[in-house]
Every structure is written in structure tokens, then in C-alpha cells.
Amino acid sequence: MIKVPCLILILINEGVLNMNKLKKIGLTALAGSLVAGAVNAAEMSVSGSAGMTFSGGDNNANTGNGWSMGDSLTFSASGDVNDIGVTLSYELDGDAPESVAGTGQIFDDHSIAFDLGDLGSLTFAGHGGSSALSARDDVMPAAYEEPWAVVTGASAAVVNGDAEENMFSYSYAHDSGVSVALAYHNAEAGQSVESYMDYAVEYNGVEGLRIGYAEGTVHDTAAEADENTVFATYAIGGFTIGFQASESDEENGTANDRETTGFGISYQVSDDLSVSYGNHETDYSAAANEDQDASAVGIAYTMGSMSVSASYHNVDNIAGTGTNDRNGYEISMSFAF
């Protein structure tokens, strides 16, 4: 095989290349070697999922015929850079991200994660990241969806912090069972009035037990609100039970303050089948608002890479409106590959 330097000399001697062409070939060869080296050093993987979902019962939802399709391919590349593990993740999804809905965009969640070894991990999410609080907005055991899901408008009551584009998140877990999580994103027009940061602390040093607390200050509109949540779950045998309480308090008034409480119980009938029941109640500070009360039963069955899940939801006084009671259901079949 002729080496690149030898090939260049031969071409020069034969008068084929001038200096500009030589520069182009040299740069092309260098770029090719760098690309080849990067590919050889990285581990590439692709995972995906596809599914069909039918939703109904919610007479306020514009679902057309009720059927929808889910599809996703996630491409990942992992490698070591100066003893730091780096993973790039990119998702292709048939549904456009919320930030560019209607544009036909197929690029969805994407992030760069840095494995710092004993120091934890740092992730920069361009889209689709979760803050410390939003990742723990409802950790109650459920076979499928949360009680406030599926029915239009019910999710507005959830205390879930602020997760935006181009956000940093950090996590660290100690051998004692204590773990911490932090998230931060800069203020950006159209997203938030000022920069946001939240944190969470958890303990799972006892088998089956998980307890935690998270808080942050949300200022994505003119109103500024302090939000927090505390939760505990415990698994024993095939049962998992949990309780969670959250609150959102505006700093410039109490008109939009709310407190939520939720509980859930799930039972693993077999390795493939699980069932659950959950409840989520919201108490609004405004005297004109009624308490929103959401409940749901769920079931999930898994067979290899295929899973079938369903849940039925009943929500009273949606968003505090006493005359707005509705129910809904959702059935989903999904495949992982």
C-alpha cells in the first residue's frame, strides 16, 4: 500500500498537483484520518420503539378518530476523552418537538452526557431534558399513566418546576444511599424571565425504600413561584406504595397558590403483569376554585419486547372549575427494539 506522503511526492514529481491542490489533498487526508479515528474509538448503538395508542372518553379532547402512532429511533455514540466518558444521544421522532410543532421537524430529544466516574455525571440537554424537580413531579407507583394524565386540562395542576431547552443537569449517588441532583438553564426570551436552578436529595439506603425532596423557584412569566415536593415509596413483595405532597407559592400574592397530594399502590401480579391505582388531589388557594380530584386505575402486560398497557381516569373539578368533570381512557401497544 502506498503511504499518503509517498503518494503526494509522486504526484508532485509528475507535475500533476500545484500547491493549492496539494493543500486540499493534505487536509482531506488529515480530516479522513481524524474521522476514522473518532469512529474507531466510539461505540455506536441504535435503539427504537414503535407503538399504537387509542384514547377516548374525554369529550374535550381533539383526538380525531382516537388512534395515534408513536415512533422513535435513538442514536448514541459513546467513548472516552481523557478518562471522561462522553455519550452523544440523538432521537428521531415522527412527532415534532413542542418548541417547533407543525414544522415537520423530526429531531427530538438530544443531549451530551459526561461520565465523571466517582464525581457523578453531567448532562447538557439541547431538548428533552428534565430538571431535578420536573423529573420528580409524580413518582407514585403506576402501571401506566399518572391520575392527572389523559384527561384534557388536568395536568395543569401538577407542580413540576421548569425544564427548558439547553439545560445542564448534574447527578451524584453515594454508596450510603444518598443521591443529589441539580439542574440549571440560562434565562432566554420566550422561555423564562430569569435563570432557573433546582435541586433534589434522595435516600434509598434501605431495601425497597425511596424518600426524597426537591425544590426550585420558577420565574418563566411575570409571576414568580417557589415550588417543592416531598415523597416516599416503599416496595415489599409484589406491592409498591407511595405518598407525595407538593406546593407552589407565588411570591407576589396567593391567588395562584396550590397544594397537591397524591398516593399510589401497584401490585406485580407476575413477571409480566402489573396493576395499579392512584389518586392526585389539588387544593387551590383561590376561594372560587374547587379542589381538583383525579384518580386512575392502570394495567400493563409485557411479553418479550412487546407491551400492552391501559388506564382509566376520572377527574372532578378540572383546573378548579366545579362544573368541569370528565373521564377518559387510553390503550397502548408498544414494541421495543
C-alpha positions as a Python dict, from the first residue, in 0.01 Angstrom:
ca = {
    (1, 'M'): (0, 0, 0),
    (2, 'I'): (134, 346, -92),
    (3, 'K'): (152, 581, 205),
    (4, 'V'): (-11, 925, 173),
    (5, 'P'): (322, 1120, 191),
    (6, 'C'): (473, 897, -83),
    (7, 'L'): (167, 943, -300),
    (8, 'I'): (193, 1322, -264),
    (9, 'L'): (562, 1320, -363),
    (10, 'I'): (490, 1107, -669),
    (11, 'L'): (215, 1342, -781),
    (12, 'I'): (440, 1645, -731),
    (13, 'N'): (720, 1486, -931),
    (14, 'E'): (481, 1412, -1215),
    (15, 'G'): (364, 1772, -1218),
    (16, 'V'): (5, 1677, -1156),
    (17, 'L'): (-54, 1893, -849),
    (18, 'N'): (8, 2256, -783),
    (19, 'M'): (47, 2385, -429),
    (20, 'N'): (-324, 2462, -381),
    (21, 'K'): (-423, 2111, -484),
    (22, 'L'): (-158, 1969, -254),
    (23, 'K'): (-308, 2158, 38),
    (24, 'K'): (-652, 2025, -42),
    (25, 'I'): (-533, 1664, -58),
    (26, 'G'): (-333, 1701, 263),
    (27, 'L'): (-627, 1847, 452),
    (28, 'T'): (-864, 1586, 311),
    (29, 'A'): (-633, 1305, 419),
    (30, 'L'): (-598, 1457, 766),
    (31, 'A'): (-975, 1503, 804),
    (32, 'G'): (-1035, 1148, 689),
    (33, 'S'): (-788, 1010, 941),
    (34, 'L'): (-947, 1210, 1222),
    (35, 'V'): (-1295, 1090, 1132),
    (36, 'A'): (-1177, 732, 1108),
    (37, 'G'): (-1006, 760, 1443),
    (38, 'A'): (-1315, 904, 1610),
    (39, 'V'): (-1538, 631, 1470),
    (40, 'N'): (-1299, 355, 1575),
    (41, 'A'): (-1279, 493, 1930),
    (42, 'A'): (-1654, 525, 1980),
    (43, 'E'): (-1922, 267, 2044),
    (44, 'M'): (-2226, 325, 1826),
    (45, 'S'): (-2572, 197, 1910),
    (46, 'V'): (-2929, 241, 1791),
    (47, 'S'): (-3244, 170, 1990),
    (48, 'G'): (-3601, 226, 1893),
    (49, 'S'): (-3966, 188, 1975),
    (50, 'A'): (-4294, 192, 1791),
    (51, 'G'): (-4650, 181, 1912),
    (52, 'M'): (-5018, 243, 1860),
    (53, 'T'): (-5241, 424, 2109),
    (54, 'F'): (-5616, 468, 2129),
    (55, 'S'): (-5762, 742, 2351),
    (56, 'G'): (-6128, 808, 2422),
    (57, 'G'): (-6387, 919, 2672),
    (58, 'D'): (-6251, 1272, 2711),
    (59, 'N'): (-6514, 1477, 2529),
    (60, 'N'): (-6297, 1790, 2542),
    (61, 'A'): (-6003, 1640, 2354),
    (62, 'N'): (-5950, 1685, 1982),
    (63, 'T'): (-5820, 1335, 1906),
    (64, 'G'): (-5982, 1281, 1567),
    (65, 'N'): (-6050, 910, 1536),
    (66, 'G'): (-5872, 841, 1863),
    (67, 'W'): (-5583, 647, 1713),
    (68, 'S'): (-5226, 776, 1715),
    (69, 'M'): (-4884, 634, 1636),
    (70, 'G'): (-4560, 659, 1828),
    (71, 'D'): (-4221, 601, 1667),
    (72, 'S'): (-3872, 678, 1782),
    (73, 'L'): (-3511, 592, 1694),
    (74, 'T'): (-3233, 696, 1930),
    (75, 'F'): (-2875, 703, 1803),
    (76, 'S'): (-2596, 701, 2060),
    (77, 'A'): (-2219, 731, 2038),
    (78, 'S'): (-2001, 668, 2345),
    (79, 'G'): (-1629, 698, 2400),
    (80, 'D'): (-1360, 813, 2643),
    (81, 'V'): (-1196, 1155, 2621),
    (82, 'N'): (-913, 1199, 2872),
    (83, 'D'): (-1067, 935, 3100),
    (84, 'I'): (-1409, 1103, 3085),
    (85, 'G'): (-1688, 901, 2932),
    (86, 'V'): (-1880, 1102, 2673),
    (87, 'T'): (-2213, 995, 2525),
    (88, 'L'): (-2397, 1174, 2247),
    (89, 'S'): (-2764, 1086, 2212),
    (90, 'Y'): (-2995, 1192, 1929),
    (91, 'E'): (-3358, 1094, 1881),
    (92, 'L'): (-3555, 1083, 1558),
    (93, 'D'): (-3927, 1104, 1628),
    (94, 'G'): (-4224, 1130, 1397),
    (95, 'D'): (-4384, 1381, 1634),
    (96, 'A'): (-4233, 1729, 1621),
    (97, 'P'): (-4095, 1869, 1949),
    (98, 'E'): (-4328, 2109, 2126),
    (99, 'S'): (-4096, 2400, 2055),
    (100, 'V'): (-4129, 2358, 1677),
    (101, 'A'): (-4470, 2195, 1648),
    (102, 'G'): (-4613, 2197, 1299),
    (103, 'T'): (-4279, 2245, 1123),
    (104, 'G'): (-4234, 1883, 1024),
    (105, 'Q'): (-3923, 1863, 1241),
    (106, 'I'): (-3827, 1502, 1319),
    (107, 'F'): (-3532, 1571, 1550),
    (108, 'D'): (-3644, 1538, 1912),
    (109, 'D'): (-3451, 1476, 2235),
    (110, 'H'): (-3075, 1528, 2208),
    (111, 'S'): (-2804, 1557, 2471),
    (112, 'I'): (-2437, 1518, 2561),
    (113, 'A'): (-2360, 1329, 2883),
    (114, 'F'): (-2026, 1327, 3066),
    (115, 'D'): (-1947, 1036, 3299),
    (116, 'L'): (-1720, 1180, 3568),
    (117, 'G'): (-1669, 849, 3748),
    (118, 'D'): (-1681, 886, 4127),
    (119, 'L'): (-1774, 1252, 4084),
    (120, 'G'): (-2110, 1177, 3924),
    (121, 'S'): (-2241, 1272, 3580),
    (122, 'L'): (-2312, 1595, 3394),
    (123, 'T'): (-2559, 1626, 3105),
    (124, 'F'): (-2627, 1909, 2865),
    (125, 'A'): (-2968, 1863, 2700),
    (126, 'G'): (-3043, 2065, 2390),
    (127, 'H'): (-3400, 1939, 2404),
    (128, 'G'): (-3596, 1691, 2615),
    (129, 'G'): (-3405, 1722, 2941),
    (130, 'S'): (-3565, 1704, 3287),
    (131, 'S'): (-3481, 1932, 3576),
    (132, 'A'): (-3436, 1790, 3925),
    (133, 'L'): (-3793, 1885, 4020),
    (134, 'S'): (-3966, 1802, 3692),
    (135, 'A'): (-3815, 1453, 3698),
    (136, 'R'): (-3988, 1400, 4035),
    (137, 'D'): (-4320, 1576, 3980),
    (138, 'D'): (-4505, 1245, 4031),
    (139, 'V'): (-4310, 937, 4138),
    (140, 'M'): (-4608, 740, 4265),
    (141, 'P'): (-4620, 376, 4150),
    (142, 'A'): (-4834, 332, 3838),
    (143, 'A'): (-4870, 51, 3589),
    (144, 'Y'): (-4929, 304, 3311),
    (145, 'E'): (-5025, 674, 3328),
    (146, 'E'): (-5049, 914, 3625),
    (147, 'P'): (-5400, 1000, 3755),
    (148, 'W'): (-5387, 1354, 3606),
    (149, 'A'): (-5288, 1232, 3258),
    (150, 'V'): (-5511, 1158, 2955),
    (151, 'V'): (-5796, 1395, 3055),
    (152, 'T'): (-5751, 1739, 2896),
    (153, 'G'): (-5654, 2020, 3134),
    (154, 'A'): (-5590, 1811, 3444),
    (155, 'S'): (-5211, 1819, 3415),
    (156, 'A'): (-5202, 2198, 3471),
    (157, 'A'): (-5234, 2133, 3844),
    (158, 'V'): (-4904, 1942, 3865),
    (159, 'V'): (-4613, 2109, 4048),
    (160, 'N'): (-4325, 2031, 3814),
    (161, 'G'): (-4057, 2301, 3822),
    (162, 'D'): (-3914, 2436, 3498),
    (163, 'A'): (-3733, 2234, 3230),
    (164, 'E'): (-3624, 2427, 2919),
    (165, 'E'): (-3400, 2399, 2614),
    (166, 'N'): (-3020, 2392, 2653),
    (167, 'M'): (-3022, 2289, 3018),
    (168, 'F'): (-2747, 2147, 3238),
    (169, 'S'): (-2819, 1871, 3489),
    (170, 'Y'): (-2589, 1700, 3737),
    (171, 'S'): (-2638, 1385, 3944),
    (172, 'Y'): (-2432, 1211, 4210),
    (173, 'A'): (-2501, 895, 4410),
    (174, 'H'): (-2309, 792, 4724),
    (175, 'D'): (-2262, 437, 4845),
    (176, 'S'): (-2457, 526, 5161),
    (177, 'G'): (-2776, 553, 4953),
    (178, 'V'): (-2782, 934, 4942),
    (179, 'S'): (-2805, 1096, 4600),
    (180, 'V'): (-2832, 1456, 4478),
    (181, 'A'): (-2945, 1614, 4153),
    (182, 'L'): (-2907, 1971, 4024),
    (183, 'A'): (-3036, 2147, 3712),
    (184, 'Y'): (-2968, 2488, 3560),
    (185, 'H'): (-3061, 2684, 3249),
    (186, 'N'): (-2995, 3044, 3149),
    (187, 'A'): (-3277, 3292, 3106),
    (188, 'E'): (-3395, 3319, 2747),
    (189, 'A'): (-3660, 3534, 2585),
    (190, 'G'): (-3981, 3340, 2539),
    (191, 'Q'): (-3878, 3077, 2795),
    (192, 'S'): (-3808, 3244, 3129),
    (193, 'V'): (-3771, 3586, 3289),
    (194, 'E'): (-3457, 3485, 3477),
    (195, 'S'): (-3222, 3188, 3500),
    (196, 'Y'): (-3353, 2880, 3677),
    (197, 'M'): (-3192, 2629, 3913),
    (198, 'D'): (-3339, 2349, 4124),
    (199, 'Y'): (-3214, 2057, 4328),
    (200, 'A'): (-3326, 1723, 4471),
    (201, 'V'): (-3199, 1499, 4751),
    (202, 'E'): (-3293, 1131, 4784),
    (203, 'Y'): (-3219, 837, 5011),
    (204, 'N'): (-3258, 470, 4917),
    (205, 'G'): (-3018, 305, 5160),
    (206, 'V'): (-3289, 69, 5291),
    (207, 'E'): (-3406, -207, 5060),
    (208, 'G'): (-3734, -116, 4893),
    (209, 'L'): (-3739, 240, 5036),
    (210, 'R'): (-3710, 565, 4841),
    (211, 'I'): (-3761, 905, 5002),
    (212, 'G'): (-3679, 1245, 4858),
    (213, 'Y'): (-3724, 1619, 4844),
    (214, 'A'): (-3689, 1868, 4556),
    (215, 'E'): (-3739, 2243, 4519),
    (216, 'G'): (-3689, 2531, 4279),
    (217, 'T'): (-3811, 2885, 4201),
    (218, 'V'): (-3996, 2920, 3872),
    (219, 'H'): (-3996, 3258, 3700),
    (220, 'D'): (-4099, 3191, 3341),
    (221, 'T'): (-4376, 3456, 3342),
    (222, 'A'): (-4436, 3780, 3530),
    (223, 'A'): (-4523, 3574, 3838),
    (224, 'E'): (-4250, 3409, 4045),
    (225, 'A'): (-4331, 3094, 4242),
    (226, 'D'): (-4144, 2878, 4491),
    (227, 'E'): (-4215, 2512, 4427),
    (228, 'N'): (-4124, 2199, 4620),
    (229, 'T'): (-4220, 1834, 4658),
    (230, 'V'): (-4159, 1558, 4914),
    (231, 'F'): (-4224, 1191, 4851),
    (232, 'A'): (-4174, 838, 4978),
    (233, 'T'): (-4227, 497, 4818),
    (234, 'Y'): (-4179, 151, 4963),
    (235, 'A'): (-4173, -184, 4784),
    (236, 'I'): (-4230, -514, 4964),
    (237, 'G'): (-4315, -839, 4797),
    (238, 'G'): (-4513, -760, 4484),
    (239, 'F'): (-4658, -439, 4631),
    (240, 'T'): (-4528, -83, 4598),
    (241, 'I'): (-4697, 202, 4784),
    (242, 'G'): (-4623, 573, 4779),
    (243, 'F'): (-4723, 917, 4903),
    (244, 'Q'): (-4628, 1260, 4767),
    (245, 'A'): (-4707, 1620, 4866),
    (246, 'S'): (-4618, 1930, 4661),
    (247, 'E'): (-4684, 2302, 4671),
    (248, 'S'): (-4642, 2612, 4455),
    (249, 'D'): (-4639, 2951, 4631),
    (250, 'E'): (-4633, 3280, 4440),
    (251, 'E'): (-4401, 3540, 4592),
    (252, 'N'): (-4620, 3836, 4489),
    (253, 'G'): (-4956, 3706, 4602),
    (254, 'T'): (-5157, 3395, 4680),
    (255, 'A'): (-5416, 3394, 4401),
    (256, 'N'): (-5249, 3109, 4215),
    (257, 'D'): (-5105, 2911, 4507),
    (258, 'R'): (-5184, 2542, 4511),
    (259, 'E'): (-5104, 2233, 4713),
    (260, 'T'): (-5122, 1879, 4581),
    (261, 'T'): (-5125, 1540, 4750),
    (262, 'G'): (-5106, 1204, 4580),
    (263, 'F'): (-5080, 840, 4661),
    (264, 'G'): (-5045, 522, 4460),
    (265, 'I'): (-5034, 148, 4501),
    (266, 'S'): (-4923, -108, 4246),
    (267, 'Y'): (-4905, -485, 4251),
    (268, 'Q'): (-4678, -703, 4039),
    (269, 'V'): (-4910, -998, 3972),
    (270, 'S'): (-4639, -1184, 3780),
    (271, 'D'): (-4318, -1108, 3596),
    (272, 'D'): (-4530, -988, 3303),
    (273, 'L'): (-4844, -839, 3458),
    (274, 'S'): (-4889, -538, 3690),
    (275, 'V'): (-5191, -338, 3809),
    (276, 'S'): (-5221, -8, 3997),
    (277, 'Y'): (-5449, 255, 4149),
    (278, 'G'): (-5359, 618, 4211),
    (279, 'N'): (-5512, 944, 4328),
    (280, 'H'): (-5398, 1306, 4292),
    (281, 'E'): (-5579, 1596, 4462),
    (282, 'T'): (-5516, 1969, 4417),
    (283, 'D'): (-5617, 2234, 4670),
    (284, 'Y'): (-5629, 2585, 4519),
    (285, 'S'): (-5588, 2895, 4736),
    (286, 'A'): (-5844, 3094, 4537),
    (287, 'A'): (-6181, 3068, 4714),
    (288, 'A'): (-6366, 3041, 4381),
    (289, 'N'): (-6180, 2724, 4283),
    (290, 'E'): (-6294, 2379, 4378),
    (291, 'D'): (-6041, 2107, 4462),
    (292, 'Q'): (-5941, 1904, 4159),
    (293, 'D'): (-5963, 1531, 4230),
    (294, 'A'): (-5807, 1286, 3983),
    (295, 'S'): (-5794, 906, 4010),
    (296, 'A'): (-5688, 628, 3776),
    (297, 'V'): (-5661, 251, 3752),
    (298, 'G'): (-5395, 101, 3527),
    (299, 'I'): (-5277, -230, 3393),
    (300, 'A'): (-4970, -335, 3196),
    (301, 'Y'): (-4869, -663, 3037),
    (302, 'T'): (-4526, -733, 2889),
    (303, 'M'): (-4430, -1019, 2663),
    (304, 'G'): (-4073, -1000, 2542),
    (305, 'S'): (-4024, -670, 2359),
    (306, 'M'): (-4399, -607, 2331),
    (307, 'S'): (-4612, -441, 2598),
    (308, 'V'): (-4983, -366, 2621),
    (309, 'S'): (-5097, -100, 2871),
    (310, 'A'): (-5424, 68, 2959),
    (311, 'S'): (-5563, 312, 3213),
    (312, 'Y'): (-5899, 467, 3301),
    (313, 'H'): (-5912, 815, 3453),
    (314, 'N'): (-6176, 1016, 3636),
    (315, 'V'): (-6118, 1385, 3714),
    (316, 'D'): (-6357, 1616, 3902),
    (317, 'N'): (-6337, 1997, 3906),
    (318, 'I'): (-6070, 2020, 3638),
    (319, 'A'): (-5843, 2324, 3695),
    (320, 'G'): (-6069, 2423, 3986),
    (321, 'T'): (-6389, 2454, 3780),
    (322, 'G'): (-6674, 2293, 3971),
    (323, 'T'): (-6879, 2214, 3660),
    (324, 'N'): (-6595, 2050, 3470),
    (325, 'D'): (-6597, 1676, 3548),
    (326, 'R'): (-6473, 1431, 3285),
    (327, 'N'): (-6322, 1087, 3241),
    (328, 'G'): (-6101, 930, 2980),
    (329, 'Y'): (-5916, 614, 2892),
    (330, 'E'): (-5611, 514, 2693),
    (331, 'I'): (-5493, 182, 2549),
    (332, 'S'): (-5145, 141, 2409),
    (333, 'M'): (-4945, -132, 2237),
    (334, 'S'): (-4572, -73, 2201),
    (335, 'F'): (-4267, -256, 2071),
    (336, 'A'): (-3906, -201, 2171),
    (337, 'F'): (-3611, -297, 1953),
}
